[in-house]
Amino acid sequence: MLIKILLKYILGYVRITVEGYYIERFINICTTSKILIWNLKREKGVKLYLNIGIKDFYKAIKVAKKLKCKVKIIRKRGIPFLINKYKKRKIFFIALITIAILIGISTNYVWNINIEVEENLEIQNIERDIKEAGLEVGMLKNKVNVQDIVNKIRLKRSDISWMGIELKGTNAIVKIVKSKEAPEIIDEKDYSNIVSDKSGIVTKIIAQNGTALVKVGDEVKEGQILIQGVMEGKYTGTRFVHSLGEIEAIVKYNKTKKIPLKTTEKVTTGKKETKFKIKINNFQINFYKTLSKFKFYDTIEIEKKFKIFSNLYLPISFIKITNQEIKEIEKEYTVEEATEIGTRELEQEIELEIGEGKNIVGKNAKVAETEEYIEVSVTYEVIENIGMQEKIEENNTQEEDIN
């Protein structure tokens, strides 16, 4: 039944009304005469709505005349009617066919590159490297050598552990896994020292294996040996070991910033203007005058690429341009206001550098004043584990043995 209805759409069908006292007989005769009718709907018992194919329509009229029923066409559907409708609009019909052909041709090209980095991490200049490796918008899909592009980028960049490229429709999906920097792991069988990875004042040191070279209260510098991978025994003499231990120190984080007491700030007035343009590959059509009516303004551009399906992009973009008017105002701060601004900004910067979960034991701010600005200096004191393993090279152990 469904196939027959679909065939009727291809050949054309009409929706008609049949009105009279014998619509039941009309339906029965159509059924016995194998006249296909569907989507029937009654109204007030004497009126019938139904769909019928073009060829069967003329048969149905003969039946309706015999039963003295009125027939009226209310809707025409199907390909024959579409052709008949547009045959007088040749230019439109030709344009429609041309567009369809161009869309068909455009599916052989890459019109969008979607870069997906695992965990939404940022990779600097990856778009440029992908283009230089041989993948760019507007190139033929059969010219894209996926493996060659991946190999070039992997050889060039050490911050990528895995990369894959998938072509779907006119969309090139580039999936990247960023490599994570891992500290050098020293094997437990290797001789090692524990050295300081930051400068600070030692608050705790426990040498589980090796010899402590500093004590609580000592000020140490970055790279200084804290626990040496050497032990002396009464019977064993001097021997090298893999040092183990725990070292904590107060580490200072300091930042300084100048805050002018008089400054010029840019603020938005709330006035906006919106403009549009269409981009067809590298060709742009502007629907506005180039210059803005504002003297000073910020511009925000939002580009939306045209696509038919999820991965079938076309070389057409709609660009919305929003200009926001700005004005410059003279701002004057008191010493207290400037100090508060500078302290708040520096605290945010330092806390971002320190990270979460650290033991902050001290915090202070110093302010130096001049006629034009104030200079704020903020210092944080944080207790941290500052020890890290450093392998003792073989030549160093040999020198110690000779001595």
N, C-alpha and C positions, 0 to 999 in steps of 0.2 A: 504493500500500500504506500509506504513512504517513498519507495523508488518511483512509483507511478506519479506521485504528487511532485517530486523533484523534476521528473521528466516534463510534467505539465508546465512547471515554471520555465524550463528551458524553451519549450514550444510556445508558452504564453497561456495565461488564463485570465478570467474576469470574475469579479464578485458581482452577483446580481441579486435582485429581489424578485420573488414570484408571489403575486398577490391574487387571491381568489378563494372560492369555497372548496376547491378540490385539491388542495396542496398535498394531502395525504396520498391521493391517487397519483399525483405528479411524482412524488418520491418513489412510489412503488413501481411505476412504469419506467422511471430512469434506472432503477435497480435491475429490473428484469431485462431491460434493453442494453445493459452493460454500459450505461452512461455514467462516468465517474463524477460524483459530486462529493464535496467535503466541506468541513467547517460550517455545518448547518446551525442556524439559529432561528427560532420561531418568535413571532411577535403578534400577540392578540389572537392567535389561532388561525388567522386568515392571511398572514404575511410570513414569508420565508426568505431568510438570507442564506446564500450558499456560494461556494466557489466552483467553477466549472471550466474545463479546458476550451480553447478556441474552437476546435473541431466539434466537440460535443455540444457547444453552445447552440449551434444551428439546429441540431437534432432536438435539443431541449425546447427551442422556440416552437417547433412543430407540435411537440407534446402539449405545451402550454396553450397553444391556439385551440387544440381539440377540446381542452378542458376549460376554455374561456378564462384563462388566467393572464394577468398582465405581467410582463417581464421588463425589467429596467436594469441597465448596467450602471453600477455605482463606482466601480474601480477597475482599473486595468493593470495587470502585472505580468512581468516576464521579459525575456530578452527581445522578442520581436517588437514589443511596444517601446522599449528603450531605443532600439535602432531607429524606429520610426520617429521617435521624439527628437533625436539628435541629428537625423540625416539632413535637416534644414540648417543645422548649425555646424557646418563643415569645419570651420576654423577651430571651434571649440573641440570637436571630435578629433581632429588632427593633432591639436595641442595635447589632448588627453593621451593619445597613443604615443606621442613623442615623449611625454613625461614618463609614461610607463617604460618605454625603451631605455630612457636615461637612467631611471631607477635600477633597471635590470643590469645596465652596464656598470653603474656605481657600486653594485654589490661585489665586484671584483677587486675593489680597492679597500684600503684601511682608512677609515674616516674618524676613528677615535682610538686613543690609547689610554687604557685604564690601568693605573699602577696601584697594586695592592701590597702593602707591607705588613707582615705579621705583627700583631699587637699594635698596629697603627703607629709604629716607630717612624722617626724621620730619618731620611737618608739624603744628605746634601748632594745637589747637582745630578741626581739620578736621571732626570728627564734629559739633560744635555748628553749624558753618557749613552743613554739608549738611542738617541738620535745619531750620535757619532758612530755607534756600533752598526747602524744600518736599518733602524726601525723608525719611521716617521709617518705622519699623517699625509695621505695622498699617494702612497706608493701601492703598486700592485701586490695583491696577496701572494701570488705565485713567485714574487721576487723576494719575499721575506724568508731568509735562511735562519730559522729559529735557533738551531744548534750553534751556528756561527756567531750569532748575536750574543747568546748566553756565554759562550766561551770567551769572547772579547771582553765582556764586562767582568766576568769572574777573574780573568787575568789582570785586569786593570785595578779592580777594587778588592781590598782585603776585608772590608766591612760587610761583605755579603757571603753567607754560608750556603745558600741555595737560591736558585732562580729558575723560573719556568715561564714560557710564553704560550698562550693558547689563542688561536684565531677563531672567533665566533661571529658569524655574519660579517659585518664591516668593523667589528670591535676587536682590538688586540688587548687581551688581558695579560698583564705582566705581574706575576706573583713573586714576591721576594721575601726571604727570611734573612733578617739581619744577624750577623755573627756577634756573639757576646764576648767581650774582652774578659778573659779569665786570668787570674794571677798565676804566675809560674809555680807549678807544684814541685816541691823538692821531695825526692824519694826519701823514705825513712832510713834507707841504707847509706845515703850520702851524708858527708860531713857538712855541717852548716852552722852559721851564726844567726842570732836574732838581732836585727838592726832596726833603728827607728825610722818610720816612714813619715814622721812629722817632728817638728821642734816642740819642746814643752818642758814642764817640770815634773819629774817622776813622783808619783803618789803611791805606787805599789809595784813591787817587783818580786816575783817568785821564780827562781831558777830550778826547774825540775830536772834538767839535764844540761850540763855545761857550767860555765863560770860567770857569775854576774860581775860586770865591770862598772856598774853604777849603783847608787843607792837612793833611797827615798829622799827627796829634796834637791837632788842634782838637776841642773838644767842641761838638757841634751839637745843636739841638733839633728836635723834630718840626715840619715845615712850613717849615724854613729852606731858603733857596736854596743849593744846593751847586754846581751848574754853571748859569751864567746863559746864556740864549739870545741872547747879544750877542757880536759879534767886532769887533775894530778892525784895520784894515789901512792900510798906508802910502798906498796908492792908492785903496782902496775906502772908507776912512773907517769910521764906526760903522754896523754893519748887524745886523739881527736874523736869527737862524738857528733851526733845529730842533736843540736841544742833544742830544748823544749822549755817553755816558761810562759809566764803571764806578766805583762808590763802595762801599767796604766799611767797616764800623765795628764796634767792640765795643759790643754792646747788652746792658744789664743787665736781668735779670729778678729781681725780689725779691718774696718773700711772707713774711708773719709770722703766727704762730699761738700762742695761749696754750694750754698743756696743764696742767690742774689736777693737783696731786700726790695729792689725795684725790677720788675720784669714785664715783658709784653706777652700776653697769652692769646691764643686763638680759640674763640668759642663760636659755636653754631648759633645762627639767628632763628632757626626753625623753618626758614624758607627753603623750598626745594623746587627743582625742575626735573622732569623726567623726559628722556628722549630714547628713541629706539633706532636700531639699524639692523640690517640683515647682512650676514657674511656668507658668501658662497665661495667655499675654498679660500683663496686669498683675495677675492674681490669683495668690496664692501659697498652697500647701498645705504646712504644716510637719509633719514627721514626728518632732518632738522638742519638748522643753520649751524655751522661749525662752532661759532663763538657763543659762549654763555652770556646770559644777561647779567650775571653777577661779576663783580670786580674781583673778589676773592672767594674761592670755593674749593671744596674737596670733592673728588669724583669717585663714585663707586660703580664698577661695571660688573654686571652679572650676565654670563654667557650660558645659554641653554641650547645644546645641540639637538637638532631635529632627528628623531628616530621613529621608525615605523613599528618595530618590535623591540624587545629588550636589548638585543645585540645587533640590530640592523640600523646603524647610523647612516645618515646622508651628509654630504658635504655642505650642509646648510645650518647656520646658527642664527638664533635670535638674540640680540644683545640689548639689554636694558641698561641705560646710563642714567644715574641719579647724581645731580650736582647739588651739594648742600652749601648754602651760603655761609661764609664765616667772616667774622670781624675781629680785629685786633683791639684788645683793651689793655690799658696800663694797670698793672696790679702792684700794690705796695704792701709788703709784709712787715709786721712788727718782728722784733728779735725773737719773741716767744713763738709766734706763728711759724717763722722760718725754721726755728729749732725743732718744733714738733714735726714739720714736714720732713726735714732732713733725717731726723731720728727714725721716723716711721719707715721711710724708704730704705735706709741702711739696715734696719732690723729685718725687713723682709728679704733683702738680698743675702744677709748673713745666714738667716734661718733656712733659706733655700739651699745655700751651699752646705750647711751642716747636715741637713736632712732630718728625718723624724726619728724619735726614739733615743736621742742623745741626752746625756746627763749634763745639763747646763747649770754650772755652779756660781757663775758670776756674770754680771752685765753692767756696763757703765758707759756714759756718754760724756764727751768733753766738747766745749764750744769755744771757738775763738772769734771775736767780733772785729769787723772793720766798718768803715763808712758805707761801703758798697755791698758787702756780703757777710755772711757768717760761715765759718767752717766747722762742720760737725764731724766728730770722730766717735764711732761706736765700737766697743770691744766686748766680745763674748768670751767667757772662759768655760771650756767644756772638758769633762773627763772622758778620755778615749783610750782604747787599746792601741798602742802605737808600734807594737812589735810585728815584724814580718821576717820570714825566713830568707836567708841569703846563702847560697851554696858556696862552700870553701873549695876553691880550685885546687887541682892536684899539685901544681907547681908551688903553691903556698905551703902545702903540707910537707913537701919535700924540703923546702928551705928551713922549716921549723925543725925537721928531723936532723938536718945537717948541723944546725945551731945547737 
